[in-house]
Amino acid sequence: MTYALPPDVTATRTEGGMVLLQETTGRYWMLNGTGAAVVQLLTEGRTVPAVSAELSARFGQDPARVAADVRALLKQLSDARLVTP
């Protein structure tokens, strides 16, 4: 499954990561560099397993831990309606 930003969410890269602004509510989320990478890769059409594998290789971390972290972030973003399948 791939993900996209809803029409009312704007993503802006920052020096340290990314800011997601939900324009209809005025709420925003600040993501660090790793969170920004997750959102960028997901919105480029990559699947959760592909994102997890890439980040695990990039940072030399345990694949199972990275996959769990990616799924946890995705759940938070989905619950806040900042990404949609």
Biopython code that builds the backbone (N, CA, C, O; Angstrom):
import numpy as np
from Bio.PDB.StructureBuilder import StructureBuilder

atoms = [
    (1, "MET", "N", (0.837, -1.172, 0.000)),
    (1, "MET", "CA", (0.000, 0.000, 0.000)),
    (1, "MET", "C", (0.886, 1.239, 0.000)),
    (1, "MET", "O", (1.919, 1.278, 0.668)),
    (2, "THR", "N", (0.476, 2.233, -0.743)),
    (2, "THR", "CA", (1.199, 3.504, -0.781)),
    (2, "THR", "C", (0.353, 4.582, -0.126)),
    (2, "THR", "O", (-0.839, 4.388, 0.113)),
    (3, "TYR", "N", (0.968, 5.711, 0.159)),
    (3, "TYR", "CA", (0.309, 6.794, 0.882)),
    (3, "TYR", "C", (0.519, 8.121, 0.173)),
    (3, "TYR", "O", (1.454, 8.292, -0.609)),
    (4, "ALA", "N", (-0.390, 9.069, 0.472)),
    (4, "ALA", "CA", (-0.302, 10.413, -0.094)),
    (4, "ALA", "C", (-0.705, 11.418, 0.976)),
    (4, "ALA", "O", (-1.320, 11.067, 1.983)),
    (5, "LEU", "N", (-0.351, 12.657, 0.740)),
    (5, "LEU", "CA", (-0.823, 13.731, 1.605)),
    (5, "LEU", "C", (-2.227, 14.123, 1.152)),
    (5, "LEU", "O", (-2.463, 14.248, -0.050)),
    (6, "PRO", "N", (-3.160, 14.319, 2.073)),
    (6, "PRO", "CA", (-4.484, 14.794, 1.674)),
    (6, "PRO", "C", (-4.377, 16.196, 1.060)),
    (6, "PRO", "O", (-3.379, 16.885, 1.267)),
    (7, "PRO", "N", (-5.392, 16.616, 0.310)),
    (7, "PRO", "CA", (-5.343, 17.939, -0.330)),
    (7, "PRO", "C", (-5.173, 19.098, 0.643)),
    (7, "PRO", "O", (-4.644, 20.142, 0.259)),
    (8, "ASP", "N", (-5.608, 18.943, 1.894)),
    (8, "ASP", "CA", (-5.508, 20.050, 2.854)),
    (8, "ASP", "C", (-4.222, 20.017, 3.681)),
    (8, "ASP", "O", (-4.089, 20.774, 4.643)),
    (9, "VAL", "N", (-3.271, 19.143, 3.316)),
    (9, "VAL", "CA", (-2.003, 19.056, 4.049)),
    (9, "VAL", "C", (-0.864, 19.508, 3.138)),
    (9, "VAL", "O", (-0.723, 19.040, 2.009)),
    (10, "THR", "N", (-0.064, 20.422, 3.657)),
    (10, "THR", "CA", (1.091, 20.937, 2.938)),
    (10, "THR", "C", (2.356, 20.512, 3.669)),
    (10, "THR", "O", (2.449, 20.638, 4.890)),
    (11, "ALA", "N", (3.317, 20.014, 2.925)),
    (11, "ALA", "CA", (4.610, 19.614, 3.498)),
    (11, "ALA", "C", (5.674, 20.608, 3.074)),
    (11, "ALA", "O", (5.774, 20.974, 1.902)),
    (12, "THR", "N", (6.467, 21.040, 4.043)),
    (12, "THR", "CA", (7.563, 21.963, 3.765)),
    (12, "THR", "C", (8.823, 21.411, 4.411)),
    (12, "THR", "O", (8.858, 21.143, 5.613)),
    (13, "ARG", "N", (9.862, 21.244, 3.592)),
    (13, "ARG", "CA", (11.153, 20.787, 4.114)),
    (13, "ARG", "C", (11.770, 21.916, 4.929)),
    (13, "ARG", "O", (11.647, 23.089, 4.578)),
    (14, "THR", "N", (12.431, 21.550, 6.012)),
    (14, "THR", "CA", (13.154, 22.494, 6.848)),
    (14, "THR", "C", (14.587, 22.010, 6.985)),
    (14, "THR", "O", (14.936, 20.927, 6.517)),
    (15, "GLU", "N", (15.399, 22.811, 7.621)),
    (15, "GLU", "CA", (16.797, 22.442, 7.810)),
    (15, "GLU", "C", (16.921, 21.136, 8.593)),
    (15, "GLU", "O", (17.818, 20.336, 8.327)),
    (16, "GLY", "N", (16.021, 20.916, 9.562)),
    (16, "GLY", "CA", (16.124, 19.733, 10.395)),
    (16, "GLY", "C", (15.146, 18.624, 10.075)),
    (16, "GLY", "O", (15.172, 17.579, 10.724)),
    (17, "GLY", "N", (14.273, 18.825, 9.082)),
    (17, "GLY", "CA", (13.296, 17.790, 8.759)),
    (17, "GLY", "C", (12.178, 18.293, 7.867)),
    (17, "GLY", "O", (12.395, 18.620, 6.700)),
    (18, "MET", "N", (10.964, 18.353, 8.435)),
    (18, "MET", "CA", (9.796, 18.710, 7.639)),
    (18, "MET", "C", (8.690, 19.202, 8.570)),
    (18, "MET", "O", (8.584, 18.766, 9.716)),
    (19, "VAL", "N", (7.876, 20.112, 8.057)),
    (19, "VAL", "CA", (6.679, 20.554, 8.760)),
    (19, "VAL", "C", (5.483, 20.177, 7.901)),
    (19, "VAL", "O", (5.451, 20.457, 6.703)),
    (20, "LEU", "N", (4.491, 19.534, 8.530)),
    (20, "LEU", "CA", (3.231, 19.216, 7.859)),
    (20, "LEU", "C", (2.164, 20.138, 8.431)),
    (20, "LEU", "O", (1.927, 20.143, 9.639)),
    (21, "LEU", "N", (1.526, 20.911, 7.576)),
    (21, "LEU", "CA", (0.478, 21.840, 7.994)),
    (21, "LEU", "C", (-0.860, 21.342, 7.486)),
    (21, "LEU", "O", (-1.042, 21.133, 6.287)),
    (22, "GLN", "N", (-1.795, 21.153, 8.403)),
    (22, "GLN", "CA", (-3.159, 20.790, 8.030)),
    (22, "GLN", "C", (-3.929, 22.107, 7.930)),
    (22, "GLN", "O", (-4.328, 22.690, 8.939)),
    (23, "GLU", "N", (-4.125, 22.554, 6.708)),
    (23, "GLU", "CA", (-4.652, 23.893, 6.456)),
    (23, "GLU", "C", (-6.067, 24.104, 6.989)),
    (23, "GLU", "O", (-6.405, 25.219, 7.388)),
    (24, "THR", "N", (-6.896, 23.070, 7.007)),
    (24, "THR", "CA", (-8.275, 23.243, 7.461)),
    (24, "THR", "C", (-8.371, 23.474, 8.968)),
    (24, "THR", "O", (-9.320, 24.101, 9.439)),
    (25, "THR", "N", (-7.395, 22.971, 9.725)),
    (25, "THR", "CA", (-7.427, 23.138, 11.179)),
    (25, "THR", "C", (-6.365, 24.107, 11.684)),
    (25, "THR", "O", (-6.467, 24.608, 12.804)),
    (26, "GLY", "N", (-5.355, 24.372, 10.874)),
    (26, "GLY", "CA", (-4.251, 25.218, 11.305)),
    (26, "GLY", "C", (-3.235, 24.484, 12.169)),
    (26, "GLY", "O", (-2.273, 25.092, 12.639)),
    (27, "ARG", "N", (-3.434, 23.196, 12.382)),
    (27, "ARG", "CA", (-2.499, 22.410, 13.183)),
    (27, "ARG", "C", (-1.306, 22.004, 12.319)),
    (27, "ARG", "O", (-1.425, 21.798, 11.112)),
    (28, "TYR", "N", (-0.160, 21.899, 12.977)),
    (28, "TYR", "CA", (1.023, 21.458, 12.244)),
    (28, "TYR", "C", (1.831, 20.474, 13.074)),
    (28, "TYR", "O", (1.770, 20.458, 14.304)),
    (29, "TRP", "N", (2.583, 19.664, 12.363)),
    (29, "TRP", "CA", (3.479, 18.692, 12.970)),
    (29, "TRP", "C", (4.887, 18.976, 12.477)),
    (29, "TRP", "O", (5.098, 19.249, 11.295)),
    (30, "MET", "N", (5.838, 18.911, 13.379)),
    (30, "MET", "CA", (7.243, 19.051, 13.008)),
    (30, "MET", "C", (7.873, 17.666, 13.057)),
    (30, "MET", "O", (7.793, 16.976, 14.074)),
    (31, "LEU", "N", (8.496, 17.266, 11.966)),
    (31, "LEU", "CA", (9.156, 15.968, 11.874)),
    (31, "LEU", "C", (10.660, 16.159, 11.821)),
    (31, "LEU", "O", (11.159, 17.094, 11.195)),
    (32, "ASN", "N", (11.379, 15.257, 12.487)),
    (32, "ASN", "CA", (12.836, 15.302, 12.381)),
    (32, "ASN", "C", (13.251, 14.740, 11.020)),
    (32, "ASN", "O", (12.399, 14.390, 10.205)),
    (33, "GLY", "N", (14.523, 14.657, 10.784)),
    (33, "GLY", "CA", (15.012, 14.194, 9.483)),
    (33, "GLY", "C", (14.557, 12.790, 9.119)),
    (33, "GLY", "O", (14.255, 12.515, 7.958)),
    (34, "THR", "N", (14.506, 11.905, 10.100)),
    (34, "THR", "CA", (14.075, 10.540, 9.819)),
    (34, "THR", "C", (12.582, 10.491, 9.513)),
    (34, "THR", "O", (12.157, 9.797, 8.590)),
    (35, "GLY", "N", (11.787, 11.227, 10.287)),
    (35, "GLY", "CA", (10.344, 11.300, 10.016)),
    (35, "GLY", "C", (10.076, 11.894, 8.650)),
    (35, "GLY", "O", (9.186, 11.441, 7.929)),
    (36, "ALA", "N", (10.850, 12.913, 8.296)),
    (36, "ALA", "CA", (10.710, 13.528, 6.975)),
    (36, "ALA", "C", (11.033, 12.527, 5.877)),
    (36, "ALA", "O", (10.360, 12.488, 4.847)),
    (37, "ALA", "N", (12.065, 11.716, 6.097)),
    (37, "ALA", "CA", (12.432, 10.695, 5.106)),
    (37, "ALA", "C", (11.308, 9.687, 4.940)),
    (37, "ALA", "O", (11.017, 9.269, 3.819)),
    (38, "VAL", "N", (10.669, 9.288, 6.037)),
    (38, "VAL", "CA", (9.553, 8.344, 5.966)),
    (38, "VAL", "C", (8.426, 8.931, 5.121)),
    (38, "VAL", "O", (7.920, 8.273, 4.212)),
    (39, "VAL", "N", (8.036, 10.160, 5.420)),
    (39, "VAL", "CA", (6.939, 10.793, 4.671)),
    (39, "VAL", "C", (7.315, 10.952, 3.204)),
    (39, "VAL", "O", (6.509, 10.652, 2.322)),
    (40, "GLN", "N", (8.513, 11.414, 2.938)),
    (40, "GLN", "CA", (8.942, 11.610, 1.550)),
    (40, "GLN", "C", (8.919, 10.303, 0.771)),
    (40, "GLN", "O", (8.393, 10.252, -0.341)),
    (41, "LEU", "N", (9.480, 9.254, 1.341)),
    (41, "LEU", "CA", (9.530, 7.967, 0.644)),
    (41, "LEU", "C", (8.129, 7.391, 0.438)),
    (41, "LEU", "O", (7.830, 6.856, -0.630)),
    (42, "LEU", "N", (7.271, 7.497, 1.454)),
    (42, "LEU", "CA", (5.898, 6.993, 1.313)),
    (42, "LEU", "C", (5.132, 7.750, 0.235)),
    (42, "LEU", "O", (4.401, 7.147, -0.552)),
    (43, "THR", "N", (5.298, 9.063, 0.198)),
    (43, "THR", "CA", (4.556, 9.852, -0.793)),
    (43, "THR", "C", (5.171, 9.766, -2.185)),
    (43, "THR", "O", (4.574, 10.227, -3.158)),
    (44, "GLU", "N", (6.355, 9.182, -2.285)),
    (44, "GLU", "CA", (6.948, 8.892, -3.595)),
    (44, "GLU", "C", (6.424, 7.576, -4.156)),
    (44, "GLU", "O", (6.771, 7.188, -5.271)),
    (45, "GLY", "N", (5.585, 6.890, -3.376)),
    (45, "GLY", "CA", (4.982, 5.661, -3.846)),
    (45, "GLY", "C", (5.607, 4.387, -3.320)),
    (45, "GLY", "O", (5.257, 3.297, -3.773)),
    (46, "ARG", "N", (6.518, 4.499, -2.381)),
    (46, "ARG", "CA", (7.135, 3.299, -1.821)),
    (46, "ARG", "C", (6.244, 2.709, -0.735)),
    (46, "ARG", "O", (5.495, 3.425, -0.071)),
    (47, "THR", "N", (6.335, 1.412, -0.568)),
    (47, "THR", "CA", (5.546, 0.728, 0.446)),
    (47, "THR", "C", (6.243, 0.813, 1.802)),
    (47, "THR", "O", (7.421, 1.159, 1.888)),
    (48, "VAL", "N", (5.500, 0.494, 2.850)),
    (48, "VAL", "CA", (6.079, 0.506, 4.194)),
    (48, "VAL", "C", (7.273, -0.447, 4.301)),
    (48, "VAL", "O", (8.300, -0.053, 4.853)),
    (49, "PRO", "N", (7.185, -1.686, 3.796)),
    (49, "PRO", "CA", (8.366, -2.557, 3.863)),
    (49, "PRO", "C", (9.578, -1.992, 3.099)),
    (49, "PRO", "O", (10.714, -2.135, 3.549)),
    (50, "ALA", "N", (9.339, -1.363, 1.968)),
    (50, "ALA", "CA", (10.444, -0.779, 1.203)),
    (50, "ALA", "C", (11.074, 0.390, 1.950)),
    (50, "ALA", "O", (12.297, 0.529, 1.968)),
    (51, "VAL", "N", (10.248, 1.230, 2.564)),
    (51, "VAL", "CA", (10.755, 2.363, 3.347)),
    (51, "VAL", "C", (11.571, 1.843, 4.529)),
    (51, "VAL", "O", (12.663, 2.337, 4.807)),
    (52, "SER", "N", (11.032, 0.846, 5.217)),
    (52, "SER", "CA", (11.723, 0.278, 6.376)),
    (52, "SER", "C", (13.077, -0.305, 5.975)),
    (52, "SER", "O", (14.075, -0.091, 6.664)),
    (53, "ALA", "N", (13.113, -1.035, 4.870)),
    (53, "ALA", "CA", (14.363, -1.635, 4.402)),
    (53, "ALA", "C", (15.386, -0.567, 4.037)),
    (53, "ALA", "O", (16.564, -0.689, 4.371)),
    (54, "GLU", "N", (14.935, 0.475, 3.354)),
    (54, "GLU", "CA", (15.865, 1.536, 2.958)),
    (54, "GLU", "C", (16.441, 2.256, 4.171)),
    (54, "GLU", "O", (17.645, 2.506, 4.236)),
    (55, "LEU", "N", (15.585, 2.588, 5.128)),
    (55, "LEU", "CA", (16.072, 3.297, 6.313)),
    (55, "LEU", "C", (16.955, 2.407, 7.179)),
    (55, "LEU", "O", (17.920, 2.888, 7.772)),
    (56, "SER", "N", (16.642, 1.131, 7.258)),
    (56, "SER", "CA", (17.477, 0.201, 8.007)),
    (56, "SER", "C", (18.879, 0.145, 7.405)),
    (56, "SER", "O", (19.872, 0.175, 8.132)),
    (57, "ALA", "N", (18.956, 0.064, 6.089)),
    (57, "ALA", "CA", (20.252, 0.036, 5.413)),
    (57, "ALA", "C", (20.980, 1.378, 5.543)),
    (57, "ALA", "O", (22.189, 1.416, 5.772)),
    (58, "ARG", "N", (20.242, 2.464, 5.398)),
    (58, "ARG", "CA", (20.840, 3.802, 5.447)),
    (58, "ARG", "C", (21.460, 4.095, 6.804)),
    (58, "ARG", "O", (22.538, 4.684, 6.882)),
    (59, "PHE", "N", (20.782, 3.686, 7.879)),
    (59, "PHE", "CA", (21.244, 4.025, 9.221)),
    (59, "PHE", "C", (21.887, 2.856, 9.965)),
    (59, "PHE", "O", (22.326, 3.014, 11.105)),
    (60, "GLY", "N", (21.947, 1.677, 9.325)),
    (60, "GLY", "CA", (22.582, 0.527, 9.945)),
    (60, "GLY", "C", (21.875, 0.054, 11.203)),
    (60, "GLY", "O", (22.520, -0.361, 12.166)),
    (61, "GLN", "N", (20.561, 0.116, 11.197)),
    (61, "GLN", "CA", (19.768, -0.275, 12.358)),
    (61, "GLN", "C", (19.044, -1.591, 12.115)),
    (61, "GLN", "O", (18.888, -2.031, 10.976)),
    (62, "ASP", "N", (18.605, -2.212, 13.210)),
    (62, "ASP", "CA", (17.888, -3.478, 13.153)),
    (62, "ASP", "C", (16.618, -3.331, 12.310)),
    (62, "ASP", "O", (15.781, -2.477, 12.604)),
    (63, "PRO", "N", (16.466, -4.150, 11.269)),
    (63, "PRO", "CA", (15.298, -4.034, 10.391)),
    (63, "PRO", "C", (13.961, -4.150, 11.114)),
    (63, "PRO", "O", (13.017, -3.434, 10.778)),
    (64, "ALA", "N", (13.866, -5.029, 12.092)),
    (64, "ALA", "CA", (12.600, -5.181, 12.822)),
    (64, "ALA", "C", (12.266, -3.923, 13.614)),
    (64, "ALA", "O", (11.108, -3.509, 13.668)),
    (65, "ARG", "N", (13.269, -3.322, 14.222)),
    (65, "ARG", "CA", (13.052, -2.094, 15.006)),
    (65, "ARG", "C", (12.652, -0.951, 14.089)),
    (65, "ARG", "O", (11.734, -0.195, 14.407)),
    (66, "VAL", "N", (13.326, -0.816, 12.958)),
    (66, "VAL", "CA", (13.001, 0.253, 12.013)),
    (66, "VAL", "C", (11.580, 0.065, 11.493)),
    (66, "VAL", "O", (10.828, 1.035, 11.403)),
    (67, "ALA", "N", (11.204, -1.150, 11.154)),
    (67, "ALA", "CA", (9.851, -1.413, 10.653)),
    (67, "ALA", "C", (8.801, -1.044, 11.696)),
    (67, "ALA", "O", (7.766, -0.469, 11.357)),
    (68, "ALA", "N", (9.057, -1.370, 12.955)),
    (68, "ALA", "CA", (8.121, -1.021, 14.026)),
    (68, "ALA", "C", (8.013, 0.488, 14.184)),
    (68, "ALA", "O", (6.918, 1.017, 14.376)),
    (69, "ASP", "N", (9.147, 1.187, 14.103)),
    (69, "ASP", "CA", (9.140, 2.645, 14.225)),
    (69, "ASP", "C", (8.401, 3.297, 13.060)),
    (69, "ASP", "O", (7.650, 4.253, 13.258)),
    (70, "VAL", "N", (8.609, 2.787, 11.850)),
    (70, "VAL", "CA", (7.917, 3.337, 10.678)),
    (70, "VAL", "C", (6.416, 3.125, 10.811)),
    (70, "VAL", "O", (5.634, 4.036, 10.540)),
    (71, "ARG", "N", (6.009, 1.934, 11.226)),
    (71, "ARG", "CA", (4.575, 1.662, 11.404)),
    (71, "ARG", "C", (3.970, 2.552, 12.496)),
    (71, "ARG", "O", (2.843, 3.027, 12.350)),
    (72, "ALA", "N", (4.700, 2.777, 13.576)),
    (72, "ALA", "CA", (4.203, 3.638, 14.660)),
    (72, "ALA", "C", (4.022, 5.074, 14.182)),
    (72, "ALA", "O", (3.010, 5.709, 14.481)),
    (73, "LEU", "N", (5.001, 5.587, 13.438)),
    (73, "LEU", "CA", (4.872, 6.950, 12.902)),
    (73, "LEU", "C", (3.718, 7.026, 11.915)),
    (73, "LEU", "O", (2.944, 7.982, 11.940)),
    (74, "LEU", "N", (3.597, 6.045, 11.062)),
    (74, "LEU", "CA", (2.523, 6.033, 10.083)),
    (74, "LEU", "C", (1.159, 6.008, 10.769)),
    (74, "LEU", "O", (0.227, 6.663, 10.302)),
    (75, "LYS", "N", (1.026, 5.270, 11.859)),
    (75, "LYS", "CA", (-0.233, 5.242, 12.595)),
    (75, "LYS", "C", (-0.559, 6.616, 13.157)),
    (75, "LYS", "O", (-1.701, 7.067, 13.074)),
    (76, "GLN", "N", (0.443, 7.286, 13.732)),
    (76, "GLN", "CA", (0.217, 8.625, 14.273)),
    (76, "GLN", "C", (-0.192, 9.600, 13.169)),
    (76, "GLN", "O", (-1.122, 10.389, 13.341)),
    (77, "LEU", "N", (0.502, 9.540, 12.046)),
    (77, "LEU", "CA", (0.180, 10.439, 10.933)),
    (77, "LEU", "C", (-1.197, 10.134, 10.354)),
    (77, "LEU", "O", (-1.939, 11.049, 9.998)),
    (78, "SER", "N", (-1.536, 8.857, 10.258)),
    (78, "SER", "CA", (-2.855, 8.467, 9.748)),
    (78, "SER", "C", (-3.961, 8.893, 10.706)),
    (78, "SER", "O", (-4.988, 9.416, 10.275)),
    (79, "ASP", "N", (-3.754, 8.670, 12.005)),
    (79, "ASP", "CA", (-4.748, 9.067, 13.005)),
    (79, "ASP", "C", (-4.995, 10.576, 12.988)),
    (79, "ASP", "O", (-6.115, 11.031, 13.219)),
    (80, "ALA", "N", (-3.942, 11.346, 12.711)),
    (80, "ALA", "CA", (-4.066, 12.813, 12.637)),
    (80, "ALA", "C", (-4.542, 13.281, 11.268)),
    (80, "ALA", "O", (-4.692, 14.480, 11.034)),
    (81, "ARG", "N", (-4.779, 12.333, 10.364)),
    (81, "ARG", "CA", (-5.224, 12.608, 8.990)),
    (81, "ARG", "C", (-4.234, 13.468, 8.205)),
    (81, "ARG", "O", (-4.604, 14.350, 7.431)),
    (82, "LEU", "N", (-2.944, 13.163, 8.448)),
    (82, "LEU", "CA", (-1.885, 13.860, 7.716)),
    (82, "LEU", "C", (-1.403, 13.067, 6.516)),
    (82, "LEU", "O", (-0.755, 13.622, 5.629)),
    (83, "VAL", "N", (-1.710, 11.776, 6.475)),
    (83, "VAL", "CA", (-1.462, 10.943, 5.299)),
    (83, "VAL", "C", (-2.682, 10.048, 5.090)),
    (83, "VAL", "O", (-3.397, 9.714, 6.034)),
    (84, "THR", "N", (-2.898, 9.673, 3.849)),
    (84, "THR", "CA", (-4.010, 8.773, 3.517)),
    (84, "THR", "C", (-3.508, 7.673, 2.603)),
    (84, "THR", "O", (-2.602, 7.887, 1.798)),
    (85, "PRO", "N", (-4.110, 6.476, 2.733)),
    (85, "PRO", "CA", (-3.708, 5.382, 1.825)),
    (85, "PRO", "C", (-4.169, 5.649, 0.405)),
    (85, "PRO", "O", (-3.920, 4.839, -0.487)),
]
sb = StructureBuilder()
sb.init_structure("model")
sb.init_model(0)
sb.init_chain("A")
sb.init_seg("    ")
for serial, (resi, resn, name, xyz) in enumerate(atoms, 1):
    if name == "N":
        sb.init_residue(resn, " ", resi, " ")
    sb.init_atom(name, np.array(xyz, "f"), 0.0, 1.0, " ", f" {name:<3s}", serial, name[0])
structure = sb.get_structure()
